[in-house]
Amino acid sequence: MSECVEWTAHACALLAALPPGVGLPANALAEFHSLAPAYMAKHMQALARAGVVESVRGAGGGYRLARPGADISLWDIVEAIEGKEPAFRCSEIRQQGPCVTPNGDFRRPCEIHAAFGKAEMAWRAHLKSVSLTDIATEVAHKTSPQKRAAMTVWLQEKLG
């Protein structure tokens, strides 16, 4: 999984903490974690195409969540950035090498493919069960008053 999933998940968690209808420009989302603005903008566009965020033009514009944080899962973000393909891609190497028989039984996935498939299903199910609201709530509980105050000042500067 690319680091872009981490970047966009953090950006979306920040957007989930904002009041409804309020957004931030991609460069501010990048600045919040000292990331490259061009790459953040590219990946925010992917999230917009997937319906996770929406882009608002004009003064006070930027990105905001396209629907309530409770309705956006971590899987939605992963899928928007990485696509729907499974993380494990079986290349059927068991059909190669000196011990392959012409009548090899390759109709079913091998045990390795099956194990990775089960793990992928569990991973996806878990990410689908975690919403941005869940993440934002957890972060709010764990954030110190000093960091919360610094974040408030930073947001006020960005929102004007």
JOBELQUI-V911120 format. One line per field, one symbol per residue. ss: DSSP state (a for helix, b for strand, c for the rest). burial: b if it has 16 or more other ideal C-beta (glycine too) atoms within 10 Angstrom, else e. A space follows every 10 residues. Layout:
ss = ???
burial = ???
This chain:
ss = ccaaaaaaaa aaaaaacccc cccbcaaaaa aaccccaaaa aaaaaaaaac ccbbbbcccc cbbbbcccaa acbaaaaaaa aacccccccc ccaaaccccc cccccccccc aaaaaaaaaa aaaaaaaaac baaaaaaaaa aaccaaaaaa aaaaaaaaac
burial = eeebbebbbb bbbbbbbbee eebbbbbbbb ebeebeeeeb bebbebbeee ebbebeeeee ebbbbbeebe ebbbbbbbbb beeeeeeeee eeebeeeeee eeeeeeeeee eebeebeeee eeebeebeee bbbbbbeebe eeeeeeeeee eeeebeeeee
